[in-house]
Amino acid sequence: MPFASGMTSVRTYSSKCSARERESIRLLRRFRGLGRLIGAVTKPDDLVVDPAAGGFIVLRAAMALGRKFIGCDIAHYKEDQTAA
């Protein structure tokens, strides 16, 4: 895959990894998997649509493969629950 060239191998989960490192590893694995999927079912300049984009990982994978992208996500607002 074009976006994977030159990348170092992904460390496996271990007790030595911090929570932030484990999250980074998980996201990188997801990114690679999405890249393979997008590459298999689309052609360059195709449009990829993600109506629940969240962290926009699909956007990054689509851009790395030369696809166009449309995505959105619902913003979650937390109401103040404190009593006056």
SULHU-V471983 format. One record per residue. N is the residue number from 1. RES is the residue in one letter. PHI is phi in radians with two decimals (999 if undefined). PSI is psi in whole degrees, -180 to 180 (none if undefined). NEAR is the number of other ideal C-beta (glycine too) atoms within 8 Angstrom. Layout:
N_RES_PHI_PSI_NEAR / N_RES_PHI_PSI_NEAR
//
This chain:
1_M_999_141_10 / 2_P_-1.06_-38_6 / 3_F_-1.35_-13_10 / 4_A_-1.66_-11_8 / 5_S_-1.15_136_6 / 6_G_1.42_-3_3 / 7_M_-1.39_146_6 / 8_T_-1.39_163_3 / 9_S_-1.16_153_4 / 10_V_-1.50_127_7 / 11_R_-1.17_149_8 / 12_T_-1.42_161_5 / 13_Y_-1.12_139_6 / 14_S_-2.65_168_6 / 15_S_-1.20_-15_3 / 16_K_-1.40_-16_3 / 17_C_-1.40_139_10 / 18_S_-1.36_168_5 / 19_A_-1.05_-38_6 / 20_R_-1.15_-41_6 / 21_E_-1.14_-42_9 / 22_R_-1.08_-40_10 / 23_E_-1.14_-41_8 / 24_S_-1.10_-42_8 / 25_I_-1.11_-44_13 / 26_R_-1.06_-44_8 / 27_L_-1.17_-38_10 / 28_L_-1.13_-42_9 / 29_R_-1.10_-42_9 / 30_R_-1.12_-42_9 / 31_F_-1.04_-46_12 / 32_R_-1.10_-43_10 / 33_G_-1.12_-42_8 / 34_L_-1.15_-37_11 / 35_G_-1.06_-42_14 / 36_R_-1.13_-42_9 / 37_L_-1.13_-49_8 / 38_I_-1.08_-41_14 / 39_G_-1.12_-32_9 / 40_A_-1.35_-30_6 / 41_V_-1.94_-1_5 / 42_T_-2.29_166_10 / 43_K_-1.98_160_4 / 44_P_-0.92_142_6 / 45_D_1.27_3_6 / 46_D_-1.21_161_8 / 47_L_-1.74_127_7 / 48_V_-1.84_128_13 / 49_V_-2.03_130_7 / 50_D_-2.29_99_11 / 51_P_-1.31_-8_6 / 52_A_-2.31_64_6 / 53_A_-1.17_-32_11 / 54_G_1.00_-111_6 / 55_G_-1.47_5_5 / 56_F_1.03_37_10 / 57_I_-1.22_-37_11 / 58_V_-1.10_-39_13 / 59_L_-1.02_-48_12 / 60_R_-1.09_-42_9 / 61_A_-1.17_-41_13 / 62_A_-1.11_-44_13 / 63_M_-1.11_-40_9 / 64_A_-1.10_-26_10 / 65_L_-1.73_5_14 / 66_G_1.37_26_6 / 67_R_-1.71_154_13 / 68_K_-1.45_158_8 / 69_F_-2.52_139_12 / 70_I_-2.27_130_8 / 71_G_-2.67_156_11 / 72_C_-2.63_168_6 / 73_D_-2.64_155_8 / 74_I_-1.52_129_5 / 75_A_-1.40_132_4 / 76_H_-1.73_126_4 / 77_Y_-1.95_136_4 / 78_K_-1.76_122_4 / 79_E_-1.35_147_4 / 80_D_-1.26_118_4 / 81_Q_-1.70_6_3 / 82_T_-1.31_144_4 / 83_A_-1.51_145_2 / 84_A_-1.42_none_2
//
